[in-house]
């Protein structure tokens, strides 16, 4: 960023705006990385409350829509659970947003990502993110939820580790399930209605 700034100062004024935009983009990327690192090393302190599940899920889809549109990926929502559930909506949003961002990155152009919520039994809420990408390489599967494990050159390897920590803090788990084609990540949480 320093080199970019020095070059911008030496460049013609009409090129400085573009350089500043690149610098701001890199600052945003670094800020996201620092926030992810801090979230991973600090204990997850939950503030569970009753959440209208459909609205919360709609917000998650809306949060991922811009990146999905830019990548040419369609996102849809399937919701067949009861209307309300109890969990920490802020921490769980961060986990689901990470899963959606990963799915959008790995889905092919004109691919499809599906966010769904279900109650597979009386004691469980399952929030699933499916994509139709190439799937997780076998060589990465054993270390998938460890910090800094990534299969992408531009990845940090923190999103899945953070999502798993949020699931564990809720008394649940995060699972990876291969699909054909694609991948499913499932946040399995204890079902609480109030």
N, CA and C atoms as a LAMMPS dump frame, in Angstrom:
ITEM: TIMESTEP
0
ITEM: NUMBER OF ATOMS
582
ITEM: BOX BOUNDS ff ff ff
-5.0000000000000000e+02 5.0000000000000000e+02
-5.0000000000000000e+02 5.0000000000000000e+02
-5.0000000000000000e+02 5.0000000000000000e+02
ITEM: ATOMS id mol type element x y z
1 1 1 N 0.836 -1.189 0
2 1 2 C 0 0 0
3 1 3 C 0.878 1.248 0
4 2 1 N 1.997 1.177 0.726
5 2 2 C 2.898 2.333 0.752
6 2 3 C 3.414 2.641 -0.65
7 3 1 N 3.836 1.613 -1.372
8 3 2 C 4.336 1.8 -2.729
9 3 3 C 3.253 2.39 -3.621
10 4 1 N 2.026 1.883 -3.478
11 4 2 C 0.905 2.394 -4.271
12 4 3 C 0.678 3.877 -3.965
13 5 1 N 0.744 4.247 -2.682
14 5 2 C 0.547 5.641 -2.283
15 5 3 C 1.671 6.531 -2.817
16 6 1 N 2.91 6.07 -2.73
17 6 2 C 4.037 6.858 -3.238
18 6 3 C 3.937 7.047 -4.75
19 7 1 N 3.546 5.995 -5.459
20 7 2 C 3.37 6.113 -6.911
21 7 3 C 2.235 7.068 -7.248
22 8 1 N 1.156 7.046 -6.447
23 8 2 C 0.035 7.949 -6.692
24 8 3 C 0.443 9.398 -6.488
25 9 1 N 1.256 9.655 -5.465
26 9 2 C 1.715 11.03 -5.219
27 9 3 C 2.573 11.544 -6.375
28 10 1 N 3.306 10.644 -7.011
29 10 2 C 4.166 11.045 -8.123
30 10 3 C 3.421 11.078 -9.458
31 11 1 N 2.226 10.491 -9.492
32 11 2 C 1.466 10.383 -10.744
33 11 3 C 0.655 11.648 -11.009
34 12 1 N 0.111 11.689 -12.201
35 12 2 C -0.779 12.792 -12.585
36 12 3 C -2.03 12.752 -11.708
37 13 1 N -2.623 13.901 -11.398
38 13 2 C -3.785 13.947 -10.502
39 13 3 C -4.951 13.06 -10.938
40 14 1 N -5.163 12.89 -12.237
41 14 2 C -6.298 12.067 -12.679
42 14 3 C -6.109 10.574 -12.366
43 15 1 N -4.897 10.136 -12.073
44 15 2 C -4.654 8.728 -11.732
45 15 3 C -4.653 8.488 -10.226
46 16 1 N -4.664 9.543 -9.435
47 16 2 C -4.584 9.392 -7.985
48 16 3 C -5.851 8.764 -7.391
49 17 1 N -6.999 9.08 -7.946
50 17 2 C -8.255 8.527 -7.436
51 17 3 C -8.289 7.008 -7.537
52 18 1 N -7.826 6.484 -8.658
53 18 2 C -7.798 5.031 -8.86
54 18 3 C -6.853 4.374 -7.855
55 19 1 N -5.7 4.999 -7.627
56 19 2 C -4.743 4.444 -6.666
57 19 3 C -5.326 4.463 -5.253
58 20 1 N -6.001 5.551 -4.908
59 20 2 C -6.611 5.628 -3.581
60 20 3 C -7.697 4.573 -3.407
61 21 1 N -8.457 4.292 -4.446
62 21 2 C -9.476 3.239 -4.356
63 21 3 C -8.826 1.878 -4.122
64 22 1 N -7.71 1.629 -4.783
65 22 2 C -7 0.354 -4.58
66 22 3 C -6.483 0.256 -3.151
67 23 1 N -5.985 1.344 -2.619
68 23 2 C -5.479 1.361 -1.24
69 23 3 C -6.617 1.123 -0.258
70 24 1 N -7.742 1.772 -0.446
71 24 2 C -8.902 1.569 0.431
72 24 3 C -9.373 0.116 0.369
73 25 1 N -9.36 -0.478 -0.806
74 25 2 C -9.74 -1.885 -0.943
75 25 3 C -8.814 -2.799 -0.147
76 26 1 N -7.519 -2.511 -0.196
77 26 2 C -6.56 -3.319 0.57
78 26 3 C -6.722 -3.101 2.072
79 27 1 N -7.017 -1.875 2.481
80 27 2 C -7.268 -1.602 3.904
81 27 3 C -8.5 -2.371 4.367
82 28 1 N -9.556 -2.392 3.557
83 28 2 C -10.762 -3.153 3.905
84 28 3 C -10.444 -4.638 4.039
85 29 1 N -9.626 -5.163 3.122
86 29 2 C -9.246 -6.577 3.185
87 29 3 C -8.467 -6.878 4.46
88 30 1 N -7.511 -6.019 4.797
89 30 2 C -6.727 -6.211 6.018
90 30 3 C -7.598 -6.069 7.266
91 31 1 N -8.533 -5.131 7.239
92 31 2 C -9.438 -4.952 8.371
93 31 3 C -10.265 -6.218 8.585
94 32 1 N -10.759 -6.796 7.507
95 32 2 C -11.516 -8.04 7.612
96 32 3 C -10.666 -9.169 8.188
97 33 1 N -9.411 -9.246 7.761
98 33 2 C -8.504 -10.263 8.27
99 33 3 C -8.256 -10.077 9.765
100 34 1 N -7.99 -8.851 10.188
101 34 2 C -7.755 -8.575 11.608
102 34 3 C -9 -8.892 12.432
103 35 1 N -10.173 -8.509 11.934
104 35 2 C -11.418 -8.805 12.657
105 35 3 C -11.63 -10.313 12.784
106 36 1 N -11.328 -11.055 11.733
107 36 2 C -11.458 -12.509 11.778
108 36 3 C -10.477 -13.125 12.77
109 37 1 N -9.239 -12.65 12.769
110 37 2 C -8.253 -13.147 13.726
111 37 3 C -8.685 -12.86 15.156
112 38 1 N -9.146 -11.645 15.409
113 38 2 C -9.604 -11.294 16.756
114 38 3 C -10.791 -12.146 17.176
115 39 1 N -11.715 -12.355 16.262
116 39 2 C -12.892 -13.164 16.584
117 39 3 C -12.503 -14.603 16.887
118 40 1 N -11.458 -15.094 16.242
119 40 2 C -11.046 -16.472 16.437
120 40 3 C -10.333 -16.678 17.767
121 41 1 N -9.573 -15.685 18.215
122 41 2 C -8.798 -15.861 19.451
123 41 3 C -9.566 -15.432 20.695
124 42 1 N -10.624 -14.663 20.531
125 42 2 C -11.421 -14.262 21.677
126 42 3 C -12.534 -15.279 21.903
127 43 1 N -12.844 -15.56 23.169
128 43 2 C -13.945 -16.499 23.404
129 43 3 C -15.257 -15.932 22.868
130 44 1 N -16.089 -16.82 22.323
131 44 2 C -17.379 -16.416 21.787
132 44 3 C -18.35 -16.292 22.955
133 45 1 N -18.8 -15.077 23.197
134 45 2 C -19.767 -14.834 24.26
135 45 3 C -21.124 -14.629 23.603
136 46 1 N -22.009 -15.569 23.827
137 46 2 C -23.304 -15.549 23.152
138 46 3 C -24.311 -14.665 23.88
139 47 1 N -25.18 -14.075 23.084
140 47 2 C -26.34 -13.331 23.583
141 47 3 C -27.561 -13.876 22.852
142 48 1 N -27.992 -15.1 23.232
143 48 2 C -29.113 -15.704 22.508
144 48 3 C -30.412 -14.966 22.741
145 49 1 N -31.226 -14.938 21.7
146 49 2 C -32.555 -14.348 21.812
147 49 3 C -33.454 -15.01 20.774
148 50 1 N -34.733 -14.8 20.923
149 50 2 C -35.668 -15.361 19.964
150 50 3 C -35.561 -14.594 18.644
151 51 1 N -35.471 -15.347 17.548
152 51 2 C -35.26 -14.764 16.223
153 51 3 C -36.361 -15.269 15.295
154 52 1 N -36.907 -14.35 14.497
155 52 2 C -37.824 -14.753 13.431
156 52 3 C -36.939 -15.294 12.314
157 53 1 N -36.95 -16.603 12.169
158 53 2 C -35.976 -17.288 11.332
159 53 3 C -36.03 -16.853 9.873
160 54 1 N -37.215 -16.714 9.306
161 54 2 C -37.337 -16.351 7.887
162 54 3 C -36.698 -14.987 7.608
163 55 1 N -36.949 -13.999 8.478
164 55 2 C -36.361 -12.665 8.272
165 55 3 C -34.841 -12.72 8.38
166 56 1 N -34.357 -13.464 9.366
167 56 2 C -32.921 -13.573 9.581
168 56 3 C -32.251 -14.245 8.376
169 57 1 N -32.86 -15.292 7.859
170 57 2 C -32.322 -15.968 6.678
171 57 3 C -32.351 -15.065 5.443
172 58 1 N -33.433 -14.31 5.284
173 58 2 C -33.51 -13.344 4.173
174 58 3 C -32.37 -12.329 4.257
175 59 1 N -32.037 -11.882 5.464
176 59 2 C -30.932 -10.937 5.649
177 59 3 C -29.598 -11.547 5.241
178 60 1 N -29.424 -12.829 5.521
179 60 2 C -28.186 -13.505 5.146
180 60 3 C -28.052 -13.566 3.622
181 61 1 N -29.138 -13.898 2.948
182 61 2 C -29.113 -13.955 1.48
183 61 3 C -28.824 -12.562 0.916
184 62 1 N -29.463 -11.537 1.473
185 62 2 C -29.247 -10.167 1.002
186 62 3 C -27.796 -9.739 1.212
187 63 1 N -27.193 -10.149 2.323
188 63 2 C -25.807 -9.774 2.604
189 63 3 C -24.838 -10.375 1.588
190 64 1 N -25.163 -11.534 1.04
191 64 2 C -24.28 -12.206 0.074
192 64 3 C -24.614 -11.867 -1.367
193 65 1 N -25.713 -11.164 -1.598
194 65 2 C -26.219 -10.958 -2.955
195 65 3 C -25.265 -10.182 -3.862
196 66 1 N -24.605 -9.158 -3.348
197 66 2 C -23.729 -8.342 -4.191
198 66 3 C -22.559 -9.174 -4.721
199 67 1 N -21.915 -9.936 -3.829
200 67 2 C -20.8 -10.784 -4.272
201 67 3 C -21.294 -11.867 -5.224
202 68 1 N -22.464 -12.416 -4.939
203 68 2 C -23.013 -13.456 -5.804
204 68 3 C -23.304 -12.9 -7.195
205 69 1 N -23.916 -11.727 -7.255
206 69 2 C -24.209 -11.106 -8.554
207 69 3 C -22.925 -10.851 -9.337
208 70 1 N -21.903 -10.337 -8.65
209 70 2 C -20.629 -10.053 -9.314
210 70 3 C -19.978 -11.336 -9.842
211 71 1 N -20.197 -12.451 -9.153
212 71 2 C -19.612 -13.73 -9.566
213 71 3 C -20.503 -14.494 -10.535
214 72 1 N -21.699 -13.967 -10.811
215 72 2 C -22.617 -14.655 -11.71
216 72 3 C -23.224 -15.9 -11.087
217 73 1 N -23.42 -15.864 -9.759
218 73 2 C -23.947 -17.007 -9.019
219 73 3 C -25.324 -16.65 -8.471
220 74 1 N -26.254 -17.569 -8.581
221 74 2 C -27.609 -17.366 -8.066
222 74 3 C -27.687 -17.927 -6.649
223 75 1 N -28.307 -17.165 -5.736
224 75 2 C -28.523 -17.628 -4.358
225 75 3 C -30.017 -17.778 -4.145
226 76 1 N -30.411 -18.893 -3.542
227 76 2 C -31.822 -19.064 -3.197
228 76 3 C -31.937 -19.547 -1.759
229 77 1 N -33.153 -19.452 -1.237
230 77 2 C -33.432 -19.789 0.155
231 77 3 C -34.525 -20.838 0.204
232 78 1 N -34.288 -21.88 1
233 78 2 C -35.316 -22.874 1.31
234 78 3 C -35.496 -22.861 2.813
235 79 1 N -36.742 -22.726 3.244
236 79 2 C -37.004 -22.599 4.675
237 79 3 C -38.235 -23.412 5.023
238 80 1 N -38.042 -24.463 5.773
239 80 2 C -39.201 -25.271 6.152
240 80 3 C -39.202 -25.576 7.656
241 81 1 N -38.68 -24.628 8.424
242 81 2 C -38.655 -24.791 9.88
243 81 3 C -39.744 -23.945 10.502
244 82 1 N -40.011 -24.15 11.774
245 82 2 C -40.944 -23.247 12.459
246 82 3 C -40.49 -21.792 12.361
247 83 1 N -41.385 -20.911 12.677
248 83 2 C -41.184 -19.473 12.478
249 83 3 C -40.05 -18.893 13.323
250 84 1 N -39.882 -19.371 14.566
251 84 2 C -38.926 -18.747 15.484
252 84 3 C -37.951 -19.763 16.053
253 85 1 N -36.763 -19.265 16.408
254 85 2 C -35.755 -20.089 17.072
255 85 3 C -34.953 -19.185 17.996
256 86 1 N -34.226 -19.78 18.922
257 86 2 C -33.403 -19.019 19.86
258 86 3 C -31.936 -19.331 19.58
259 87 1 N -31.167 -18.277 19.264
260 87 2 C -29.718 -18.37 19.082
261 87 3 C -29.169 -16.954 19.091
262 88 1 N -27.854 -16.823 19.047
263 88 2 C -27.226 -15.503 18.976
264 88 3 C -27.218 -15.089 17.506
265 89 1 N -28.075 -14.138 17.128
266 89 2 C -28.192 -13.808 15.702
267 89 3 C -26.954 -13.127 15.125
268 90 1 N -26.188 -12.418 15.941
269 90 2 C -25.011 -11.719 15.433
270 90 3 C -23.887 -12.708 15.138
271 91 1 N -23.57 -13.561 16.118
272 91 2 C -22.493 -14.53 15.905
273 91 3 C -22.865 -15.557 14.836
274 92 1 N -24.102 -16.02 14.867
275 92 2 C -24.507 -17.005 13.867
276 92 3 C -24.548 -16.383 12.469
277 93 1 N -24.887 -15.108 12.381
278 93 2 C -24.851 -14.416 11.084
279 93 3 C -23.436 -14.402 10.536
280 94 1 N -22.48 -14.148 11.384
281 94 2 C -21.083 -14.125 10.938
282 94 3 C -20.679 -15.494 10.384
283 95 1 N -21.1 -16.565 11.078
284 95 2 C -20.774 -17.92 10.623
285 95 3 C -21.438 -18.218 9.277
286 96 1 N -22.722 -17.934 9.166
287 96 2 C -23.446 -18.222 7.924
288 96 3 C -22.928 -17.341 6.786
289 97 1 N -22.624 -16.086 7.069
290 97 2 C -22.068 -15.207 6.038
291 97 3 C -20.744 -15.754 5.506
292 98 1 N -19.897 -16.285 6.393
293 98 2 C -18.647 -16.904 5.952
294 98 3 C -18.921 -18.101 5.049
295 99 1 N -19.883 -18.924 5.433
296 99 2 C -20.219 -20.098 4.624
297 99 3 C -20.768 -19.687 3.258
298 100 1 N -21.625 -18.669 3.242
299 100 2 C -22.172 -18.189 1.965
300 100 3 C -21.074 -17.601 1.073
301 101 1 N -20.176 -16.816 1.664
302 101 2 C -19.076 -16.237 0.879
303 101 3 C -18.211 -17.325 0.273
304 102 1 N -17.901 -18.369 1.058
305 102 2 C -17.119 -19.491 0.526
306 102 3 C -17.864 -20.178 -0.608
307 103 1 N -19.157 -20.407 -0.419
308 103 2 C -19.953 -21.097 -1.447
309 103 3 C -19.977 -20.292 -2.74
310 104 1 N -20.146 -18.979 -2.636
311 104 2 C -20.165 -18.117 -3.825
312 104 3 C -18.818 -18.17 -4.532
313 105 1 N -17.727 -18.176 -3.772
314 105 2 C -16.397 -18.226 -4.38
315 105 3 C -16.137 -19.542 -5.106
316 106 1 N -16.719 -20.626 -4.585
317 106 2 C -16.437 -21.939 -5.166
318 106 3 C -17.464 -22.397 -6.198
319 107 1 N -18.606 -21.752 -6.238
320 107 2 C -19.61 -22.107 -7.25
321 107 3 C -19.126 -21.622 -8.617
322 108 1 N -19.444 -22.347 -9.667
323 108 2 C -19.039 -21.891 -11.001
324 108 3 C -19.889 -20.7 -11.444
325 109 1 N -19.398 -19.963 -12.432
326 109 2 C -20.212 -18.893 -13.007
327 109 3 C -21.511 -19.524 -13.495
328 110 1 N -22.614 -18.845 -13.234
329 110 2 C -23.961 -19.345 -13.485
330 110 3 C -24.298 -20.539 -12.589
331 111 1 N -23.544 -20.667 -11.502
332 111 2 C -23.804 -21.723 -10.534
333 111 3 C -24.899 -21.316 -9.563
334 112 1 N -25.099 -22.156 -8.561
335 112 2 C -26.214 -21.976 -7.643
336 112 3 C -25.756 -22.269 -6.221
337 113 1 N -26.136 -21.391 -5.305
338 113 2 C -25.906 -21.572 -3.868
339 113 3 C -27.269 -21.586 -3.211
340 114 1 N -27.478 -22.526 -2.29
341 114 2 C -28.759 -22.642 -1.591
342 114 3 C -28.505 -22.545 -0.093
343 115 1 N -29.19 -21.608 0.548
344 115 2 C -29.212 -21.513 2.009
345 115 3 C -30.521 -22.126 2.45
346 116 1 N -30.455 -23.047 3.405
347 116 2 C -31.684 -23.668 3.88
348 116 3 C -31.617 -23.871 5.385
349 117 1 N -32.792 -23.948 5.984
350 117 2 C -32.906 -24.246 7.411
351 117 3 C -33.961 -25.327 7.547
352 118 1 N -33.684 -26.276 8.415
353 118 2 C -34.611 -27.385 8.618
354 118 3 C -34.523 -27.837 10.066
355 119 1 N -35.523 -28.558 10.463
356 119 2 C -35.528 -29.165 11.786
357 119 3 C -35.597 -30.681 11.568
358 120 1 N -34.425 -31.331 11.42
359 120 2 C -34.42 -32.754 11.101
360 120 3 C -34.989 -33.639 12.206
361 121 1 N -34.965 -33.151 13.433
362 121 2 C -35.6 -33.864 14.54
363 121 3 C -36.035 -32.835 15.584
364 122 1 N -36.66 -33.282 16.64
365 122 2 C -37.238 -32.374 17.639
366 122 3 C -36.193 -31.584 18.411
367 123 1 N -34.92 -31.971 18.318
368 123 2 C -33.883 -31.347 19.132
369 123 3 C -32.83 -30.58 18.329
370 124 1 N -33.01 -30.475 17.02
371 124 2 C -31.941 -29.944 16.177
372 124 3 C -32.456 -28.922 15.164
373 125 1 N -31.697 -27.839 15.029
374 125 2 C -31.883 -26.88 13.942
375 125 3 C -30.679 -27.035 13.03
376 126 1 N -30.901 -27.28 11.753
377 126 2 C -29.817 -27.432 10.783
378 126 3 C -29.883 -26.284 9.787
379 127 1 N -28.814 -25.524 9.722
380 127 2 C -28.689 -24.458 8.728
381 127 3 C -27.641 -24.926 7.738
382 128 1 N -28.04 -25.03 6.465
383 128 2 C -27.186 -25.63 5.434
384 128 3 C -26.87 -24.622 4.334
385 129 1 N -25.644 -24.688 3.867
386 129 2 C -25.22 -23.905 2.705
387 129 3 C -24.662 -24.896 1.688
388 130 1 N -25.334 -24.987 0.542
389 130 2 C -24.935 -25.896 -0.536
390 130 3 C -24.452 -25.091 -1.732
391 131 1 N -23.438 -25.607 -2.408
392 131 2 C -23.026 -25.016 -3.683
393 131 3 C -22.809 -26.132 -4.681
394 132 1 N -22.782 -25.78 -5.951
395 132 2 C -22.583 -26.771 -7.006
396 132 3 C -21.202 -26.659 -7.634
397 133 1 N -20.24 -26.263 -6.811
398 133 2 C -18.854 -26.143 -7.275
399 133 3 C -18.154 -27.488 -7.327
400 134 1 N -16.827 -27.462 -7.443
401 134 2 C -16.056 -28.701 -7.605
402 134 3 C -15.906 -29.52 -6.328
403 135 1 N -16.283 -28.975 -5.195
404 135 2 C -16.131 -29.706 -3.939
405 135 3 C -14.792 -29.421 -3.283
406 136 1 N -14.655 -29.883 -2.048
407 136 2 C -13.432 -29.673 -1.283
408 136 3 C -12.427 -30.753 -1.674
409 137 1 N -11.205 -30.364 -2.056
410 137 2 C -10.203 -31.372 -2.404
411 137 3 C -9.961 -32.328 -1.231
412 138 1 N -9.768 -33.575 -1.541
413 138 2 C -9.559 -34.584 -0.494
414 138 3 C -8.367 -34.238 0.391
415 139 1 N -7.341 -33.648 -0.194
416 139 2 C -6.134 -33.298 0.572
417 139 3 C -6.401 -32.232 1.634
418 140 1 N -7.47 -31.473 1.494
419 140 2 C -7.787 -30.401 2.434
420 140 3 C -8.824 -30.823 3.471
421 141 1 N -9.519 -31.9 3.249
422 141 2 C -10.643 -32.268 4.104
423 141 3 C -10.259 -32.524 5.558
424 142 1 N -9.108 -33.119 5.82
425 142 2 C -8.706 -33.43 7.191
426 142 3 C -8.442 -32.176 8.021
427 143 1 N -8.004 -31.095 7.384
428 143 2 C -7.655 -29.867 8.116
429 143 3 C -8.63 -28.731 7.837
430 144 1 N -9.785 -29.06 7.323
431 144 2 C -10.737 -28.073 6.819
432 144 3 C -11.119 -27.001 7.832
433 145 1 N -11.291 -27.367 9.1
434 145 2 C -11.768 -26.417 10.102
435 145 3 C -10.643 -25.826 10.951
436 146 1 N -9.407 -26.095 10.579
437 146 2 C -8.27 -25.522 11.299
438 146 3 C -7.974 -24.124 10.759
439 147 1 N -7.558 -23.21 11.643
440 147 2 C -7.202 -21.868 11.162
441 147 3 C -6.089 -21.936 10.118
442 148 1 N -6.213 -21.11 9.119
443 148 2 C -5.246 -20.926 8.034
444 148 3 C -5.217 -22.075 7.032
445 149 1 N -6.106 -23.04 7.157
446 149 2 C -6.209 -24.096 6.14
447 149 3 C -7.065 -23.543 5.006
448 150 1 N -6.472 -23.415 3.839
449 150 2 C -7.208 -22.867 2.703
450 150 3 C -6.725 -23.506 1.406
451 151 1 N -7.615 -23.595 0.482
452 151 2 C -7.268 -24.108 -0.84
453 151 3 C -7.191 -23.005 -1.88
454 152 1 N -7.356 -21.747 -1.441
455 152 2 C -7.353 -20.614 -2.372
456 152 3 C -6.155 -19.713 -2.097
457 153 1 N -5.561 -19.21 -3.145
458 153 2 C -4.422 -18.307 -2.989
459 153 3 C -4.831 -17.018 -2.29
460 154 1 N -6.083 -16.592 -2.48
461 154 2 C -6.544 -15.339 -1.868
462 154 3 C -7.3 -15.588 -0.565
463 155 1 N -7.3 -16.806 -0.051
464 155 2 C -8.049 -17.13 1.162
465 155 3 C -7.193 -16.998 2.402
466 156 1 N -7.862 -16.792 3.549
467 156 2 C -7.15 -16.686 4.824
468 156 3 C -7.238 -17.977 5.624
469 157 1 N -8.218 -18.806 5.328
470 157 2 C -8.392 -20.026 6.09
471 157 3 C -8.985 -19.782 7.465
472 158 1 N -9.673 -18.659 7.645
473 158 2 C -10.25 -18.345 8.946
474 158 3 C -11.768 -18.495 8.978
475 159 1 N -12.432 -18.412 7.838
476 159 2 C -13.893 -18.42 7.798
477 159 3 C -14.505 -19.687 8.361
478 160 1 N -14.016 -20.859 7.945
479 160 2 C -14.571 -22.114 8.437
480 160 3 C -14.21 -22.347 9.897
481 161 1 N -12.996 -21.958 10.29
482 161 2 C -12.598 -22.103 11.696
483 161 3 C -13.502 -21.254 12.585
484 162 1 N -13.786 -20.038 12.157
485 162 2 C -14.661 -19.153 12.92
486 162 3 C -16.089 -19.692 12.958
487 163 1 N -16.589 -20.177 11.828
488 163 2 C -17.947 -20.73 11.785
489 163 3 C -18.069 -21.922 12.727
490 164 1 N -17.047 -22.743 12.778
491 164 2 C -17.079 -23.906 13.683
492 164 3 C -17.066 -23.46 15.143
493 165 1 N -16.281 -22.442 15.475
494 165 2 C -16.247 -21.936 16.853
495 165 3 C -17.618 -21.422 17.28
496 166 1 N -18.313 -20.758 16.371
497 166 2 C -19.661 -20.258 16.669
498 166 3 C -20.612 -21.429 16.9
499 167 1 N -20.516 -22.462 16.067
500 167 2 C -21.363 -23.643 16.247
501 167 3 C -21.09 -24.297 17.595
502 168 1 N -19.82 -24.472 17.939
503 168 2 C -19.455 -25.089 19.216
504 168 3 C -19.947 -24.258 20.396
505 169 1 N -19.849 -22.936 20.295
506 169 2 C -20.317 -22.062 21.379
507 169 3 C -21.813 -22.214 21.603
508 170 1 N -22.557 -22.527 20.558
509 170 2 C -24.002 -22.757 20.667
510 170 3 C -24.322 -24.174 21.148
511 171 1 N -23.293 -25.003 21.359
512 171 2 C -23.518 -26.39 21.741
513 171 3 C -23.755 -27.281 20.541
514 172 1 N -23.356 -26.808 19.364
515 172 2 C -23.581 -27.555 18.131
516 172 3 C -22.291 -27.947 17.463
517 173 1 N -22.363 -28.101 16.15
518 173 2 C -21.211 -28.54 15.363
519 173 3 C -21.375 -28.036 13.931
520 174 1 N -20.263 -27.97 13.215
521 174 2 C -20.255 -27.646 11.792
522 174 3 C -19.752 -28.87 11.054
523 175 1 N -20.5 -29.312 10.047
524 175 2 C -20.148 -30.504 9.29
525 175 3 C -19.924 -30.15 7.819
526 176 1 N -19.004 -30.879 7.205
527 176 2 C -18.794 -30.808 5.758
528 176 3 C -19.339 -32.093 5.164
529 177 1 N -20.184 -31.96 4.141
530 177 2 C -20.758 -33.117 3.465
531 177 3 C -20.566 -32.947 1.969
532 178 1 N -19.834 -33.863 1.32
533 178 2 C -19.675 -33.761 -0.13
534 178 3 C -21.012 -34.014 -0.829
535 179 1 N -21.283 -33.255 -1.865
536 179 2 C -22.444 -33.465 -2.715
537 179 3 C -21.933 -33.853 -4.097
538 180 1 N -22.839 -34.236 -4.943
539 180 2 C -22.424 -34.601 -6.298
540 180 3 C -23.298 -33.865 -7.307
541 181 1 N -22.868 -32.762 -7.847
542 181 2 C -21.62 -32.058 -7.579
543 181 3 C -21.778 -31.104 -6.396
544 182 1 N -20.663 -30.635 -5.892
545 182 2 C -20.683 -29.567 -4.915
546 182 3 C -20.354 -29.961 -3.492
547 183 1 N -20.737 -29.065 -2.595
548 183 2 C -20.398 -29.174 -1.185
549 183 3 C -21.547 -28.664 -0.34
550 184 1 N -21.727 -29.282 0.812
551 184 2 C -22.667 -28.787 1.824
552 184 3 C -21.899 -28.562 3.119
553 185 1 N -22.131 -27.386 3.717
554 185 2 C -21.702 -27.139 5.085
555 185 3 C -22.969 -26.991 5.912
556 186 1 N -23.022 -27.732 7.008
557 186 2 C -24.227 -27.757 7.831
558 186 3 C -23.889 -27.375 9.264
559 187 1 N -24.503 -26.281 9.706
560 187 2 C -24.432 -25.875 11.111
561 187 3 C -25.549 -26.608 11.834
562 188 1 N -25.174 -27.483 12.724
563 188 2 C -26.151 -28.264 13.486
564 188 3 C -26.196 -27.69 14.896
565 189 1 N -27.344 -27.135 15.276
566 189 2 C -27.488 -26.462 16.562
567 189 3 C -28.594 -27.103 17.375
568 190 1 N -28.456 -27.078 18.7
569 190 2 C -29.58 -27.555 19.523
570 190 3 C -30.804 -26.691 19.274
571 191 1 N -31.966 -27.311 19.109
572 191 2 C -33.192 -26.592 18.844
573 191 3 C -33.728 -25.998 20.14
574 192 1 N -33.942 -24.665 20.114
575 192 2 C -34.579 -23.985 21.242
576 192 3 C -35.592 -23.035 20.672
577 193 1 N -36.789 -23.089 21.186
578 193 2 C -37.849 -22.236 20.661
579 193 3 C -38.106 -21.022 21.549
580 194 1 N -37.747 -21.062 22.811
581 194 2 C -37.864 -19.855 23.653
582 194 3 C -37.179 -20.073 24.968
